[in-house]
Amino acid sequence: MPSTPLIRSFSQLESLDPDRPVVTLFSGGLDSSYLLLRLRRMGIREVHAVSVDIGEDESSGYKRQVAAALGATVHILDRREEFAARYVAPAIAAQAVYLGIHPVSSTLSRPLIAHSAVALARTLGAQAVLHTANRSQNTLRRLNGALGLLRYEGAFGSPYDLDPVSRDDKLAELREAGLDLLAGRIVSGDSNLWCREFESGILDDPEMHEVPEEMYAWSRPTAAPGDTDTVTVTVEHGLPVAVDGVPLPLTTLIDQLNRRVGAFGLGRYSGLEHLDHGEKVLEIREMPAAWLLLHTYRHVESACLDAELVREKRHLEQLWVREALEGRWFGELRLALQTFMDTCAARTTGSVTWRLRTGGADTRAISAPAPLYLRDREAWEDRAIAAESAPFARTGPLLTTV
């Protein structure tokens, strides 16, 4: 085994014991498939390819087909409910939007994927947990950070970090091994129930990028011109719980809103996100449910919490985002910040009614059971003046003598 637990190149894999299990994170894409091929060629007898299902695009059947062709045992782990409850819900309460540009997504999924892989690796007694992120992907520090904070006992990391392999070479070697399933991809994609994201390939250059409309699935407009839709979202103690008065699990609620809000072309984002050393890369996303839920939450929160508390929360939200973004989801600061967010969420209960239209949405009602807002300003002014004047009315007018 290497002297350091951090795997950064394919040459380090030569130190692995061929008789001990290895766990790899497996998306079914080119990089993770090629890693399985390399491990098979090295003679690793027991390779476990882990796919964590959080609502991604790739089918389980496709992944099983690729893993079987490369001699690996595939594990499809359904973590959709856990992802929604323990990662997406806290992000909604924390208003987790990167620098005000786009809601975070892979920032939320990577710690869950790492946690799932470590749990399986410990069960199997695996000597290593490998992934396939490269240094132009933020996933590199998020997975490595999570695996480190989880104190995984074996080696971990990505051999692509210091040892990249060209796309053409990977395709050629997989084709020689009898696998020709991956050649048609023109971008790198990442998806879950909260977000569909695209980067690299034809989207490499921020100064010249155009996303083919067929890449979008949720936010492709299907509403007729002039159509509208009225939707009410209810939040209880910081958690979205119902649409139009119908209680829904968070996974179902997000899925419904992705399609209902996306029908009006809402929820598309593009933006630059920084890499480990400060350089930035372009990322394209569609997140219709996130678009509506984050706006809904802020309205309900504003109805329930003092303005000064909301102002301070907005500052701490970006600290929360930074810690999660940099791979410190399981770190002390992010957990401490979450306690603050949860305290605010406990008082955040209410609903917002929206009128959806092509290209936008307008609020029609903001309501809360214990609100700070006024519904009748004139009546409030009368009451406030009466309360302030009451002490003078009891003592009578002041007399001035000359």
Phi, psi and omega in degrees: 000150179293155181293333176251145180284353185270116178272127181230354182210161179293330180297328178294335181293341179296340181277353180290146178280119183296344183263359180249147184295151172233136176253131175239147171279132191229115179262346187089359180276185186296311184296315182289329176291319180296323177299319177300320178298315180296319179295322178295318179295331179285347179091015176292117190281335185229097180247127181247114181265117186257123174243119180264113183278108175237027177096030183281172182285322187295138180278151178296324180299319179297315181295319178299321180297314181292314182298317180297320180296336182253012171076021181254153172271123183263141176238113176262110185253117180279109181236025184296314181296317180295319179300315181295314188284321190256351182233310181288314181302314175299326179292326176294313180296328179273002182049055189283088179236124184292110177050029181074011186262306182210149175297146179282154183220289179298334173306326181274325185281328186298317178296324177293318179298315179297316181299317179295319180293319180295319179300316179293317181300319179293323177296321183276347188069035184289147181274345184203149169241117184246146172227184191232020178291146176247177189285354173264013178239133178295341178302332183303306183283335179288316178290313179299320179297316180294316180297323178291314181291335175281355177057045175297135190281338184264193175284151177205160177137191183238125177291347179280349184303306180253000188223065182293151177236133184295153179302317181297319179295318179297315180298317182296315182292323177292323179295319177297330179275003177092015181241113183228060186248356197239005192287339188276001186279136183245353175219167171266128183241151175218132184217151172204183185293345182265333190202147165242126189231144180228145176201173176063188180058236181288354180253017182296322190262110179299335182279351180205093179215138177219121184273122176302134185302330183291346177290332180281138179242317184274324189256018175284117187300128176237348178288141178289152177306132181089348178292149174224165177214133178256126184225136178246126178248130181251135178242132176235120180050044174086001183241125173297126188233345185206152172236125182054037177080359181262116179297137182219143168299152185299323179298316180291320180299315179295315181299317180296316182289326176306319184274324182287316178286321181296336179299341179257015176073021182264153173095024175262141181224146167222146181183165179263134177235141187281149173270185187300326184254013173105341176295159186235149180231154181276137174227138179244136183222155164233127186212065184299316180297318179300319180305311183284319185293320180293319176294319178301313183299317181296321178296314181294318178301317179296330179286337189251331189251149176301146184300320180294323177296317179297320179299314179293324178298320179301323177294313183290335177302318181289331172294318176302312180299316181300314182296316178294317182298323185273011176088019182247039178303319181269012181278162185296319183293315179298319180294322177294318177297324180296325177299318177296314180300319181294324178297317176294319182298327182301335181258004184260096181222131179165194181212157175229133174256129183244148168251108180277139176215165181301120177088000181183182179207150180232142176286145176242338177200136172235120184222150179212146181289333178229069190277160170261352183279160177262143175253344179216097186294318182296317179297321179296317179300317179299314180295318181296317180294319179297319180294320181289330183273346186304316180300325180287326179295326182286326184269348181083170182290148177284135181260139179243126179250149179255000000 
